Amino acid sequence: MRNIKKVKKSSSLYIEYALLLLIGAAIGISVSYVLPVPASQTSTLEPAVINVAEEFQKDFDQQRGGFEFTEVLHAQSGSIEFFKIENEVKLHKHPKENHILYVLGGKAEGMIGDVKAEVGPGQLVVIPADVPHKVKTISNGPFEFILFSTPAFDQDDIVWLEE
């Protein structure tokens, strides 16, 4: 493992942390570091190295609204989940959560607000809080991605806009 600079307690903390996670995702692993939070808000998050390819081979433990997922890491400030979409996820929004998707496999077409795009492996998709979005798989296999959420992903923060 390369010598990685320690995460500092500064205004750039979250940017450095997100870049570390994205670099890890790009090379096939997810690297995490405990984010400093007040003692009253401590979490069970610990430093970890996760083999993304191995984890995607396992069964995901949750399903909802056209997608299946498993939570990888969770802290009050944010979370990381692995997602698979076999067909489509209808139009919806997350009033409180910002999402960044790093696409690992498959291809999909989708809409985020007024932006329509086709996405595939190696691309980042940014979905700001409260912006309607939907996705439809257009590849033979599932559309697979890592979801970075801030604050942490909450299934109850989904407002379905079409059935």
C-alpha positions in Angstrom: 0.0 0.0 0.0 1.3 3.5 -0.9 2.0 6.0 1.8 -1.2 8.0 2.1 -1.2 11.4 3.8 -3.2 11.4 7.1 -6.5 13.1 6.9 -6.3 16.5 8.7 -9.0 18.1 10.8 -9.5 21.1 8.5 -12.1 22.6 6.2 -10.8 20.4 3.4 -11.3 17.2 5.4 -14.4 16.0 3.5 -12.8 16.7 0.1 -9.7 14.8 1.0 -11.8 11.9 2.4 -14.0 11.8 -0.7 -10.9 11.8 -3.0 -9.4 9.0 -1.0 -12.5 6.9 -1.4 -12.9 7.6 -5.1 -9.2 6.7 -5.8 -9.7 3.5 -3.9 -12.9 2.7 -5.9 -11.1 3.4 -9.1 -8.4 0.7 -8.3 -10.9 -1.8 -6.9 -10.8 -1.2 -3.2 -12.6 1.0 -0.8 -10.5 2.7 1.9 -12.1 4.4 4.8 -10.9 6.5 7.7 -12.8 7.5 10.9 -14.0 11.1 10.4 -13.5 13.2 13.5 -16.9 13.9 15.2 -17.8 15.2 18.6 -17.7 12.5 21.3 -21.4 12.7 21.7 -21.8 11.6 18.0 -19.3 8.8 17.8 -19.9 6.0 15.4 -18.6 2.4 15.1 -16.7 3.3 11.9 -13.2 1.9 11.9 -10.3 2.1 9.4 -10.9 -0.6 6.8 -9.8 -1.9 3.4 -12.6 -3.6 1.4 -12.2 -5.6 -1.7 -15.0 -4.2 -3.9 -14.9 -7.0 -6.5 -15.3 -9.7 -3.8 -18.1 -7.8 -2.1 -20.1 -7.5 -5.3 -20.0 -11.3 -5.7 -21.9 -11.7 -2.4 -25.7 -11.4 -2.0 -26.9 -8.0 -1.2 -29.1 -7.8 1.9 -31.7 -5.2 1.1 -34.1 -4.6 -1.8 -36.5 -1.7 -2.6 -38.0 0.1 -5.5 -36.2 -1.7 -8.3 -32.7 -1.8 -6.7 -30.8 -4.0 -4.3 -28.0 -2.8 -2.1 -25.9 -3.5 0.9 -24.5 -0.9 3.3 -20.7 -1.0 3.5 -19.9 1.9 5.9 -22.1 4.1 7.9 -21.4 7.3 10.0 -23.6 10.2 10.8 -21.8 12.4 8.3 -22.2 9.9 5.4 -22.3 6.4 4.2 -21.2 4.1 1.4 -23.4 1.4 -0.2 -23.0 -1.0 -3.0 -26.0 -1.0 -5.5 -27.2 -3.2 -8.3 -30.1 -2.3 -10.6 -31.4 -5.0 -12.9 -34.1 -3.0 -14.7 -35.1 0.5 -13.7 -35.7 2.8 -10.7 -38.6 5.1 -11.2 -38.5 8.9 -10.8 -37.8 9.9 -7.1 -35.8 12.3 -5.0 -34.0 12.4 -1.6 -34.9 15.7 0.2 -32.0 15.5 2.6 -29.2 13.5 0.9 -26.6 14.3 -1.7 -25.5 11.3 -3.7 -22.4 10.6 -5.7 -22.3 7.3 -7.7 -19.1 5.7 -9.0 -20.2 3.4 -11.8 -18.4 0.0 -11.7 -20.3 -2.1 -14.3 -23.2 -2.1 -16.8 -24.7 0.8 -18.6 -27.7 2.9 -17.8 -29.6 5.9 -19.1 -31.1 8.3 -16.7 -32.3 11.7 -15.8 -31.1 14.0 -13.0 -33.3 17.1 -13.0 -33.2 18.4 -16.6 -30.0 16.5 -17.4 -30.3 13.3 -19.4 -27.3 11.0 -19.9 -26.0 7.5 -20.6 -23.4 6.3 -18.1 -21.1 3.4 -17.8 -18.0 2.1 -15.9 -15.5 4.7 -14.6 -18.0 7.6 -14.6 -19.2 9.7 -11.6 -22.8 10.8 -11.3 -23.6 13.7 -9.0 -27.2 13.9 -7.6 -27.8 16.9 -5.3 -30.4 16.6 -2.5 -34.0 17.2 -3.5 -33.4 16.8 -7.3 -35.7 14.3 -9.0 -33.9 11.4 -10.8 -34.4 8.0 -12.4 -32.4 5.3 -14.1 -32.9 2.5 -16.5 -30.4 -0.3 -17.2 -29.5 -0.6 -20.9 -26.8 -3.3 -20.7 -27.3 -7.1 -20.6 -26.1 -7.3 -17.0 -27.0 -5.2 -14.0 -26.0 -1.6 -13.5 -23.6 -1.6 -10.6 -22.2 1.3 -8.6 -20.8 2.5 -5.3 -23.1 5.1 -3.7 -21.5 7.8 -1.5 -24.2 9.7 0.5 -24.0 12.7 2.7 -25.6 12.7 5.1 -25.9 8.9 5.4 -28.3 7.0 3.1 -31.7 6.6 4.7 -34.4 4.5 2.9 -37.0 6.7 4.5 -35.6 9.8 2.7 -37.0 8.6 -0.7 -40.0 10.5 -2.2 -41.4 8.5 -5.1 -42.7 10.8 -7.9 -43.9 8.1 -10.2 -45.1 4.5 -9.7 
